[in-house]
């Protein structure tokens, strides 16, 4: 049996309102894992590659990344490519959580290696329900 590793949820989301909704939705669904939020793609990539001065990836812990596509400094697709092309990081589960529902972008994200693609609904109640379901899903997956 593998050793248990603490799971930390990373949210890469530049919109403060969306980030707060995501965090609240996960907590309301019963997720009690530590959550770290990044406001742009460059910061989350620097966290993974060790160039972040504040927080760095700890190899003794597991991470689940909720990744927006449209972000400043480095978009989510570039972050996804960087993580999935790195031999140490490629097993990191990544859920794309974005407003973009272009089928070509969805297909590209799956080809690059995302584990799940969720489109953020525009209506608040549908967005809240999506987050609740995602929170329940996170509780049952085993990293």
Secondary structure, 3 states (H helix, E strand, C coil): CCCCCCEEEEEECCCHHHHHHHHHHHHHCCCCCCEEEECCHHHHHHHHHCCCCCCCCCCCCEEEEEECCCCCCCCHHHHHHHHHCCCCCCCCEEEEEECCCCHHHHHHHHHHCCCEEEECCCCHHHHHHHHHHHHHHHHHCCC
